[in-house]
Amino acid sequence: MSEPEIVVATLMRPEGGSGLQAHVRTFSEYLQATGRPVSVVSPFMARSPFVLPVFAARRGIRPFNRPAAVWWHQYWHARYLRSALAAQLADRPDAVIYAQCPISAGVALQVRTTQPVVMVAHFNVSQADEWADEGELPRNGRLYASIRSFEERVLGALDGIVYVSEYTRAGLEERIAPLRHVPHAVVPNAVTTSAPAIDRPAAQTDLITVGRLDSRKNHRYLLEVLAEAAARGHRYTLSVIGDGADRRALQTRAAELGLANQVSFLGYRSDPRQLMRSHRLYCHTSTTESFGIVLVEAMAEGLPVIAGAVGGVPEIVRPGTDGLFWPLDDPSAAAGVLIGLMSDPAARDRMATAAFAGVQARFAAGIAGRRLRDFVAGAAIRQVAAL
């Protein structure tokens, strides 16, 4: 049996800084580099002049009704993806569809003919909970319940599911019992790696963090930790990469804490790894992570990592080897962890070396990408065997 084409179905453009977009790019580039057929399909490929205006209308709806804006986003992205994906699959009966979320998986199940559908779970528990955590949906609302019900129907009908961590697998299988009977693989997100550049710039800034500026990423707590460290005479500089609704409030809080000269809010950057290279340590205060690909990206650049032991993070960071854990509810104790590591250059150097080596061994595209390719492409073989 020839290698089937993998058709990646996603609601997002491949370009962008999210973990999902990085996953799509890294996997697609790995497949292309190994000569495997792959195509990426998004709603933006639909042949309609109304795609962008319709999507932009959500911004006008959101100030008046946030749940309606969520519904609008999901409905129209699904509708235009359905059109684009049906056209892509028309002459590809032997392809495998690799969906990046429940909505794209639901669309794939609707438009497929003979193609198996495999989905990767990037989310924690439910996308409804992620919308609720961002303040876009009430947890007792009809749309929240509808999204969860939709996920239960779609995920149970998949031909395969990829979990980015054991944490994600356990949570979803507990919530959706039929998933226990769906073929699965636990494959961490892969990253591209390369040997450290000889002319790598010397570290100019102490700390860096990357992530959307919202409550889940918990940047406010990181500012509290910096303030605790400063009160003890350790004033560390911090680069904050990312944008979001909380940016202005975070800048205000940094000024209130006397950190305005220490913290730089740099906004969205298309290549945060480039900036990581000039920093000494990566800091993460997110309260929930299905995986945490940005941690792996930092380690791939030779940075030790400090993060909370939440979600899939303990499957990435090996405390004492390539990073440390800190509490997410005690800024004073977290400041002690930070000061201890920043005051020990030898330990940081040792962890930096281990971080880079660990990524090469566990998360490099040639390793994690190969495992992912074998499972996704294998859906076609499993389908034939089941006939």
C-alpha beads as a LAMMPS data file, in Angstrom:
LAMMPS data file: protein, C-alpha beads

387 atoms
386 bonds

1 atom types
1 bond types

-500.0 500.0 xlo xhi
-500.0 500.0 ylo yhi
-500.0 500.0 zlo zhi

Masses

1 110.0

Atoms # bond

1 1 1 0.000 0.000 0.000
2 1 1 1.434 3.393 -1.043
3 1 1 1.929 6.158 1.501
4 1 1 -1.409 7.999 1.798
5 1 1 -1.524 11.765 1.527
6 1 1 -2.136 13.436 4.855
7 1 1 -4.628 16.274 4.544
8 1 1 -4.343 18.583 7.551
9 1 1 -7.674 20.245 8.351
10 1 1 -7.445 23.343 10.526
11 1 1 -9.549 26.399 11.308
12 1 1 -6.446 28.591 11.544
13 1 1 -4.002 29.927 9.008
14 1 1 -0.740 27.919 9.102
15 1 1 1.124 31.175 9.781
16 1 1 1.007 32.449 13.332
17 1 1 2.463 32.078 16.787
18 1 1 0.043 29.698 18.513
19 1 1 1.064 26.213 19.581
20 1 1 -1.466 24.713 17.178
21 1 1 -0.051 26.651 14.251
22 1 1 3.482 25.638 15.216
23 1 1 2.332 22.011 15.344
24 1 1 0.875 22.192 11.826
25 1 1 3.955 23.893 10.388
26 1 1 6.470 21.566 12.024
27 1 1 4.599 18.410 11.036
28 1 1 3.994 19.597 7.471
29 1 1 7.639 20.584 7.041
30 1 1 8.759 17.221 8.407
31 1 1 6.515 15.353 5.951
32 1 1 7.723 17.461 3.046
33 1 1 11.368 16.949 4.039
34 1 1 10.866 13.187 4.082
35 1 1 9.063 13.156 0.739
36 1 1 5.627 12.327 2.170
37 1 1 2.547 13.852 0.499
38 1 1 0.814 16.482 2.649
39 1 1 -1.571 19.379 2.177
40 1 1 -3.025 21.880 4.625
41 1 1 -6.628 23.026 4.265
42 1 1 -8.184 25.932 6.157
43 1 1 -11.384 28.003 5.785
44 1 1 -9.267 30.753 4.272
45 1 1 -8.889 28.564 1.169
46 1 1 -12.629 28.601 0.423
47 1 1 -13.412 30.139 -2.952
48 1 1 -15.541 33.001 -1.735
49 1 1 -14.917 36.753 -1.618
50 1 1 -16.878 36.914 1.629
51 1 1 -14.543 34.810 3.812
52 1 1 -12.591 37.650 5.376
53 1 1 -15.512 40.092 5.757
54 1 1 -17.646 37.389 7.394
55 1 1 -14.877 36.438 9.799
56 1 1 -14.209 40.106 10.621
57 1 1 -17.869 40.638 11.536
58 1 1 -17.230 38.773 14.763
59 1 1 -15.350 41.796 16.084
60 1 1 -18.499 43.877 15.714
61 1 1 -20.652 41.289 17.490
62 1 1 -18.359 40.627 20.456
63 1 1 -18.836 43.920 22.363
64 1 1 -22.591 43.273 22.515
65 1 1 -22.792 39.501 22.911
66 1 1 -19.692 37.395 23.504
67 1 1 -21.384 33.975 23.237
68 1 1 -22.923 35.063 19.925
69 1 1 -19.442 36.034 18.711
70 1 1 -18.142 32.576 19.657
71 1 1 -21.030 30.947 17.802
72 1 1 -20.369 33.148 14.770
73 1 1 -16.694 32.212 14.786
74 1 1 -17.391 28.491 14.982
75 1 1 -20.273 28.389 12.513
76 1 1 -18.615 30.336 9.722
77 1 1 -15.187 28.769 10.119
78 1 1 -16.828 25.343 9.896
79 1 1 -18.908 26.347 6.890
80 1 1 -15.974 27.649 4.869
81 1 1 -13.716 24.772 5.920
82 1 1 -16.424 22.364 4.705
83 1 1 -16.300 23.951 1.277
84 1 1 -12.500 23.977 1.050
85 1 1 -12.046 20.462 2.432
86 1 1 -14.675 18.899 0.171
87 1 1 -12.893 20.349 -2.856
88 1 1 -9.515 19.081 -1.612
89 1 1 -10.788 15.535 -1.004
90 1 1 -12.696 15.188 -4.266
91 1 1 -9.846 13.387 -6.044
92 1 1 -8.079 11.974 -2.972
93 1 1 -10.062 8.906 -1.891
94 1 1 -7.011 7.320 -0.279
95 1 1 -6.018 10.311 1.855
96 1 1 -6.064 10.497 5.654
97 1 1 -7.572 13.598 7.248
98 1 1 -5.642 14.978 10.221
99 1 1 -7.968 17.400 12.034
100 1 1 -6.677 19.976 14.504
101 1 1 -9.789 20.492 16.652
102 1 1 -13.277 19.051 17.198
103 1 1 -14.866 21.479 14.736
104 1 1 -12.463 20.583 11.922
105 1 1 -12.913 16.907 12.830
106 1 1 -16.704 17.286 12.671
107 1 1 -16.424 18.893 9.245
108 1 1 -14.104 16.104 8.069
109 1 1 -16.551 13.419 9.207
110 1 1 -19.300 15.173 7.250
111 1 1 -17.490 15.595 3.927
112 1 1 -15.289 12.507 3.776
113 1 1 -16.103 9.636 1.456
114 1 1 -13.616 6.854 2.184
115 1 1 -10.981 8.825 4.106
116 1 1 -10.310 8.035 7.790
117 1 1 -10.314 10.966 10.194
118 1 1 -7.689 11.359 12.928
119 1 1 -7.778 14.309 15.330
120 1 1 -5.116 15.750 17.597
121 1 1 -6.260 16.997 21.008
122 1 1 -4.519 20.287 21.751
123 1 1 -7.026 21.330 24.395
124 1 1 -7.710 20.571 28.051
125 1 1 -11.001 18.801 28.824
126 1 1 -13.118 20.841 26.397
127 1 1 -12.859 23.825 24.116
128 1 1 -15.997 25.106 25.850
129 1 1 -13.959 25.379 29.038
130 1 1 -11.236 27.278 27.209
131 1 1 -13.788 29.791 25.910
132 1 1 -15.223 30.066 29.426
133 1 1 -11.772 30.579 30.965
134 1 1 -11.248 33.466 28.559
135 1 1 -14.534 35.056 29.660
136 1 1 -16.258 34.469 26.316
137 1 1 -18.897 31.995 27.543
138 1 1 -20.811 31.414 30.793
139 1 1 -20.333 27.878 32.051
140 1 1 -24.045 27.421 32.602
141 1 1 -25.014 28.681 29.162
142 1 1 -26.589 26.846 26.241
143 1 1 -23.626 27.295 23.912
144 1 1 -21.217 25.926 26.526
145 1 1 -23.349 22.787 26.883
146 1 1 -23.776 22.531 23.110
147 1 1 -20.011 22.627 22.466
148 1 1 -19.356 19.896 25.006
149 1 1 -22.138 17.733 23.595
150 1 1 -20.813 18.235 20.056
151 1 1 -17.327 17.174 21.160
152 1 1 -18.660 13.998 22.730
153 1 1 -20.399 13.004 19.480
154 1 1 -17.469 13.847 17.210
155 1 1 -14.604 12.440 19.265
156 1 1 -16.356 9.125 19.761
157 1 1 -16.739 8.754 15.968
158 1 1 -13.061 9.309 15.097
159 1 1 -10.877 6.710 13.412
160 1 1 -7.961 7.740 15.613
161 1 1 -6.925 10.381 18.110
162 1 1 -3.529 11.819 18.999
163 1 1 -2.943 13.135 22.498
164 1 1 -0.071 15.556 23.001
165 1 1 0.377 14.352 26.589
166 1 1 -0.717 11.613 28.953
167 1 1 -2.427 14.327 30.945
168 1 1 -4.640 15.175 27.969
169 1 1 -5.409 11.518 27.290
170 1 1 -6.452 10.800 30.857
171 1 1 -8.668 13.879 31.072
172 1 1 -10.492 13.301 27.798
173 1 1 -10.973 9.564 28.297
174 1 1 -12.427 10.229 31.728
175 1 1 -14.888 12.742 30.289
176 1 1 -15.764 10.913 27.060
177 1 1 -15.943 7.171 27.730
178 1 1 -16.229 6.063 24.029
179 1 1 -12.729 7.501 23.445
180 1 1 -11.289 4.542 25.315
181 1 1 -12.190 2.418 22.285
182 1 1 -10.786 4.802 19.656
183 1 1 -7.245 3.937 18.463
184 1 1 -4.882 6.445 19.995
185 1 1 -1.272 7.503 20.356
186 1 1 0.380 9.858 22.823
187 1 1 2.853 11.907 20.785
188 1 1 4.342 15.152 22.131
189 1 1 4.492 18.211 19.944
190 1 1 7.653 18.204 17.856
191 1 1 9.997 21.135 17.295
192 1 1 12.701 21.823 14.764
193 1 1 16.175 21.645 16.228
194 1 1 19.652 22.624 15.116
195 1 1 23.094 22.822 16.649
196 1 1 23.600 25.994 18.712
197 1 1 25.124 28.726 16.589
198 1 1 28.770 29.494 17.285
199 1 1 28.042 33.205 16.972
200 1 1 25.080 33.054 19.311
201 1 1 24.692 36.473 21.004
202 1 1 25.596 36.781 24.649
203 1 1 22.576 36.954 26.931
204 1 1 21.458 40.568 27.246
205 1 1 18.255 39.990 29.224
206 1 1 17.577 37.727 32.171
207 1 1 14.128 36.236 31.671
208 1 1 11.726 35.678 28.811
209 1 1 8.157 34.421 28.654
210 1 1 5.933 33.801 25.625
211 1 1 2.180 33.490 25.510
212 1 1 -1.133 35.173 24.931
213 1 1 -1.779 37.882 27.489
214 1 1 -4.871 36.466 29.164
215 1 1 -5.805 35.126 32.570
216 1 1 -4.853 31.514 31.842
217 1 1 -1.252 32.429 31.107
218 1 1 -1.096 34.125 34.511
219 1 1 1.423 36.864 33.678
220 1 1 0.163 38.952 36.578
221 1 1 1.552 36.348 38.947
222 1 1 4.922 36.473 37.199
223 1 1 5.033 40.222 37.871
224 1 1 4.351 39.533 41.556
225 1 1 7.273 37.088 41.613
226 1 1 9.576 39.679 40.042
227 1 1 8.482 42.233 42.621
228 1 1 9.269 39.779 45.449
229 1 1 12.724 39.165 43.981
230 1 1 13.333 42.905 43.605
231 1 1 12.379 43.457 47.246
232 1 1 15.222 41.071 48.132
233 1 1 17.696 43.024 46.016
234 1 1 17.490 40.929 42.826
235 1 1 16.183 43.025 39.949
236 1 1 15.773 40.802 36.900
237 1 1 14.831 42.011 33.434
238 1 1 11.939 40.274 31.683
239 1 1 10.850 40.201 28.038
240 1 1 7.149 39.432 27.552
241 1 1 6.331 38.138 24.059
242 1 1 2.672 38.031 23.083
243 1 1 -0.422 40.158 22.961
244 1 1 -3.950 39.960 24.257
245 1 1 -6.751 41.566 26.217
246 1 1 -4.717 41.853 29.425
247 1 1 -1.784 43.787 27.983
248 1 1 -2.752 47.246 29.228
249 1 1 -3.687 45.946 32.688
250 1 1 -0.375 44.102 32.927
251 1 1 1.593 47.198 31.947
252 1 1 -0.272 49.163 34.596
253 1 1 0.428 46.504 37.210
254 1 1 4.122 46.411 36.314
255 1 1 4.315 50.167 36.888
256 1 1 2.469 49.859 40.205
257 1 1 4.999 47.266 41.368
258 1 1 7.952 49.445 40.366
259 1 1 8.904 47.109 37.514
260 1 1 8.432 49.461 34.563
261 1 1 12.176 49.598 33.898
262 1 1 12.577 45.837 34.237
263 1 1 9.727 44.503 32.092
264 1 1 9.481 44.961 28.319
265 1 1 6.159 44.124 26.658
266 1 1 7.246 43.339 23.114
267 1 1 3.894 42.246 21.670
268 1 1 3.436 39.511 19.087
269 1 1 6.582 38.273 17.371
270 1 1 6.570 35.821 14.485
271 1 1 9.805 34.177 15.649
272 1 1 10.058 34.211 19.447
273 1 1 12.825 31.597 19.340
274 1 1 15.116 34.170 17.776
275 1 1 14.616 36.374 20.832
276 1 1 15.008 33.506 23.277
277 1 1 18.649 33.138 22.257
278 1 1 19.635 36.362 23.995
279 1 1 18.084 35.416 27.361
280 1 1 19.278 33.394 30.327
281 1 1 16.111 31.665 31.503
282 1 1 12.590 30.894 30.329
283 1 1 9.786 31.510 32.873
284 1 1 6.259 30.152 32.624
285 1 1 3.327 30.775 34.961
286 1 1 0.415 29.310 32.991
287 1 1 -2.178 27.657 35.225
288 1 1 -3.140 25.047 32.644
289 1 1 -1.315 23.419 29.742
290 1 1 -2.273 20.427 27.620
291 1 1 1.395 20.268 26.639
292 1 1 3.314 23.554 26.533
293 1 1 5.169 23.640 23.225
294 1 1 6.772 26.987 24.053
295 1 1 8.681 25.249 26.857
296 1 1 10.153 22.809 24.356
297 1 1 10.996 25.661 21.981
298 1 1 12.870 27.439 24.771
299 1 1 14.754 24.264 25.668
300 1 1 15.613 23.786 21.991
301 1 1 17.336 27.172 22.191
302 1 1 19.346 26.030 25.191
303 1 1 17.346 27.793 27.913
304 1 1 16.576 26.213 31.271
305 1 1 12.889 26.434 32.165
306 1 1 11.006 27.343 35.333
307 1 1 7.301 26.470 35.228
308 1 1 4.403 25.316 37.357
309 1 1 3.910 21.545 37.537
310 1 1 0.479 21.680 35.848
311 1 1 -1.128 19.726 33.027
312 1 1 1.376 18.207 30.632
313 1 1 4.318 20.290 31.879
314 1 1 5.778 17.492 34.072
315 1 1 6.047 15.418 30.894
316 1 1 8.417 18.048 29.470
317 1 1 10.459 19.552 32.289
318 1 1 12.729 17.286 34.322
319 1 1 13.241 19.236 37.565
320 1 1 16.884 19.525 38.521
321 1 1 17.960 18.351 35.057
322 1 1 16.730 20.891 32.520
323 1 1 14.646 23.195 34.679
324 1 1 12.744 23.658 37.910
325 1 1 9.158 23.806 39.121
326 1 1 7.836 26.691 41.149
327 1 1 4.541 27.209 42.984
328 1 1 1.801 29.169 41.262
329 1 1 0.157 30.343 44.472
330 1 1 3.072 31.721 46.505
331 1 1 5.066 34.580 44.908
332 1 1 7.542 34.645 47.788
333 1 1 8.395 30.957 47.442
334 1 1 8.531 31.264 43.648
335 1 1 10.917 34.213 43.982
336 1 1 13.164 31.994 46.091
337 1 1 13.280 29.380 43.314
338 1 1 14.082 32.071 40.752
339 1 1 16.800 33.722 42.820
340 1 1 18.391 30.379 43.599
341 1 1 18.759 29.454 39.940
342 1 1 19.746 32.908 38.722
343 1 1 22.443 33.037 41.423
344 1 1 23.974 29.771 40.224
345 1 1 25.397 30.210 36.683
346 1 1 26.978 26.760 36.756
347 1 1 23.603 25.131 37.420
348 1 1 22.015 27.157 34.626
349 1 1 24.732 26.137 32.190
350 1 1 24.329 22.496 33.158
351 1 1 20.559 22.696 32.731
352 1 1 20.903 24.528 29.412
353 1 1 23.050 21.730 28.027
354 1 1 20.623 19.099 29.308
355 1 1 17.637 21.014 27.934
356 1 1 19.050 21.098 24.417
357 1 1 20.104 17.436 24.526
358 1 1 16.728 16.413 25.933
359 1 1 14.845 18.108 23.132
360 1 1 17.034 16.409 20.550
361 1 1 16.288 13.029 22.127
362 1 1 12.586 13.447 22.901
363 1 1 10.943 16.198 20.860
364 1 1 12.918 16.656 17.638
365 1 1 10.836 16.515 14.458
366 1 1 12.739 13.457 13.284
367 1 1 11.585 11.559 16.382
368 1 1 8.173 12.890 17.435
369 1 1 7.307 13.735 13.819
370 1 1 8.033 10.204 12.681
371 1 1 5.856 8.724 15.419
372 1 1 3.028 11.071 14.497
373 1 1 3.329 10.299 10.789
374 1 1 3.278 6.559 11.409
375 1 1 0.134 6.743 13.533
376 1 1 -1.791 9.160 11.301
377 1 1 -0.857 7.391 8.052
378 1 1 -1.534 4.068 9.749
379 1 1 -5.221 4.987 10.034
380 1 1 -5.626 3.967 6.394
381 1 1 -4.093 0.555 7.123
382 1 1 -6.251 0.094 10.196
383 1 1 -9.296 0.997 8.144
384 1 1 -8.526 -1.640 5.522
385 1 1 -7.835 -4.261 8.186
386 1 1 -11.207 -3.562 9.790
387 1 1 -13.125 -4.220 6.568

Bonds

1 1 1 2
2 1 2 3
3 1 3 4
4 1 4 5
5 1 5 6
6 1 6 7
7 1 7 8
8 1 8 9
9 1 9 10
10 1 10 11
11 1 11 12
12 1 12 13
13 1 13 14
14 1 14 15
15 1 15 16
16 1 16 17
17 1 17 18
18 1 18 19
19 1 19 20
20 1 20 21
21 1 21 22
22 1 22 23
23 1 23 24
24 1 24 25
25 1 25 26
26 1 26 27
27 1 27 28
28 1 28 29
29 1 29 30
30 1 30 31
31 1 31 32
32 1 32 33
33 1 33 34
34 1 34 35
35 1 35 36
36 1 36 37
37 1 37 38
38 1 38 39
39 1 39 40
40 1 40 41
41 1 41 42
42 1 42 43
43 1 43 44
44 1 44 45
45 1 45 46
46 1 46 47
47 1 47 48
48 1 48 49
49 1 49 50
50 1 50 51
51 1 51 52
52 1 52 53
53 1 53 54
54 1 54 55
55 1 55 56
56 1 56 57
57 1 57 58
58 1 58 59
59 1 59 60
60 1 60 61
61 1 61 62
62 1 62 63
63 1 63 64
64 1 64 65
65 1 65 66
66 1 66 67
67 1 67 68
68 1 68 69
69 1 69 70
70 1 70 71
71 1 71 72
72 1 72 73
73 1 73 74
74 1 74 75
75 1 75 76
76 1 76 77
77 1 77 78
78 1 78 79
79 1 79 80
80 1 80 81
81 1 81 82
82 1 82 83
83 1 83 84
84 1 84 85
85 1 85 86
86 1 86 87
87 1 87 88
88 1 88 89
89 1 89 90
90 1 90 91
91 1 91 92
92 1 92 93
93 1 93 94
94 1 94 95
95 1 95 96
96 1 96 97
97 1 97 98
98 1 98 99
99 1 99 100
100 1 100 101
101 1 101 102
102 1 102 103
103 1 103 104
104 1 104 105
105 1 105 106
106 1 106 107
107 1 107 108
108 1 108 109
109 1 109 110
110 1 110 111
111 1 111 112
112 1 112 113
113 1 113 114
114 1 114 115
115 1 115 116
116 1 116 117
117 1 117 118
118 1 118 119
119 1 119 120
120 1 120 121
121 1 121 122
122 1 122 123
123 1 123 124
124 1 124 125
125 1 125 126
126 1 126 127
127 1 127 128
128 1 128 129
129 1 129 130
130 1 130 131
131 1 131 132
132 1 132 133
133 1 133 134
134 1 134 135
135 1 135 136
136 1 136 137
137 1 137 138
138 1 138 139
139 1 139 140
140 1 140 141
141 1 141 142
142 1 142 143
143 1 143 144
144 1 144 145
145 1 145 146
146 1 146 147
147 1 147 148
148 1 148 149
149 1 149 150
150 1 150 151
151 1 151 152
152 1 152 153
153 1 153 154
154 1 154 155
155 1 155 156
156 1 156 157
157 1 157 158
158 1 158 159
159 1 159 160
160 1 160 161
161 1 161 162
162 1 162 163
163 1 163 164
164 1 164 165
165 1 165 166
166 1 166 167
167 1 167 168
168 1 168 169
169 1 169 170
170 1 170 171
171 1 171 172
172 1 172 173
173 1 173 174
174 1 174 175
175 1 175 176
176 1 176 177
177 1 177 178
178 1 178 179
179 1 179 180
180 1 180 181
181 1 181 182
182 1 182 183
183 1 183 184
184 1 184 185
185 1 185 186
186 1 186 187
187 1 187 188
188 1 188 189
189 1 189 190
190 1 190 191
191 1 191 192
192 1 192 193
193 1 193 194
194 1 194 195
195 1 195 196
196 1 196 197
197 1 197 198
198 1 198 199
199 1 199 200
200 1 200 201
201 1 201 202
202 1 202 203
203 1 203 204
204 1 204 205
205 1 205 206
206 1 206 207
207 1 207 208
208 1 208 209
209 1 209 210
210 1 210 211
211 1 211 212
212 1 212 213
213 1 213 214
214 1 214 215
215 1 215 216
216 1 216 217
217 1 217 218
218 1 218 219
219 1 219 220
220 1 220 221
221 1 221 222
222 1 222 223
223 1 223 224
224 1 224 225
225 1 225 226
226 1 226 227
227 1 227 228
228 1 228 229
229 1 229 230
230 1 230 231
231 1 231 232
232 1 232 233
233 1 233 234
234 1 234 235
235 1 235 236
236 1 236 237
237 1 237 238
238 1 238 239
239 1 239 240
240 1 240 241
241 1 241 242
242 1 242 243
243 1 243 244
244 1 244 245
245 1 245 246
246 1 246 247
247 1 247 248
248 1 248 249
249 1 249 250
250 1 250 251
251 1 251 252
252 1 252 253
253 1 253 254
254 1 254 255
255 1 255 256
256 1 256 257
257 1 257 258
258 1 258 259
259 1 259 260
260 1 260 261
261 1 261 262
262 1 262 263
263 1 263 264
264 1 264 265
265 1 265 266
266 1 266 267
267 1 267 268
268 1 268 269
269 1 269 270
270 1 270 271
271 1 271 272
272 1 272 273
273 1 273 274
274 1 274 275
275 1 275 276
276 1 276 277
277 1 277 278
278 1 278 279
279 1 279 280
280 1 280 281
281 1 281 282
282 1 282 283
283 1 283 284
284 1 284 285
285 1 285 286
286 1 286 287
287 1 287 288
288 1 288 289
289 1 289 290
290 1 290 291
291 1 291 292
292 1 292 293
293 1 293 294
294 1 294 295
295 1 295 296
296 1 296 297
297 1 297 298
298 1 298 299
299 1 299 300
300 1 300 301
301 1 301 302
302 1 302 303
303 1 303 304
304 1 304 305
305 1 305 306
306 1 306 307
307 1 307 308
308 1 308 309
309 1 309 310
310 1 310 311
311 1 311 312
312 1 312 313
313 1 313 314
314 1 314 315
315 1 315 316
316 1 316 317
317 1 317 318
318 1 318 319
319 1 319 320
320 1 320 321
321 1 321 322
322 1 322 323
323 1 323 324
324 1 324 325
325 1 325 326
326 1 326 327
327 1 327 328
328 1 328 329
329 1 329 330
330 1 330 331
331 1 331 332
332 1 332 333
333 1 333 334
334 1 334 335
335 1 335 336
336 1 336 337
337 1 337 338
338 1 338 339
339 1 339 340
340 1 340 341
341 1 341 342
342 1 342 343
343 1 343 344
344 1 344 345
345 1 345 346
346 1 346 347
347 1 347 348
348 1 348 349
349 1 349 350
350 1 350 351
351 1 351 352
352 1 352 353
353 1 353 354
354 1 354 355
355 1 355 356
356 1 356 357
357 1 357 358
358 1 358 359
359 1 359 360
360 1 360 361
361 1 361 362
362 1 362 363
363 1 363 364
364 1 364 365
365 1 365 366
366 1 366 367
367 1 367 368
368 1 368 369
369 1 369 370
370 1 370 371
371 1 371 372
372 1 372 373
373 1 373 374
374 1 374 375
375 1 375 376
376 1 376 377
377 1 377 378
378 1 378 379
379 1 379 380
380 1 380 381
381 1 381 382
382 1 382 383
383 1 383 384
384 1 384 385
385 1 385 386
386 1 386 387
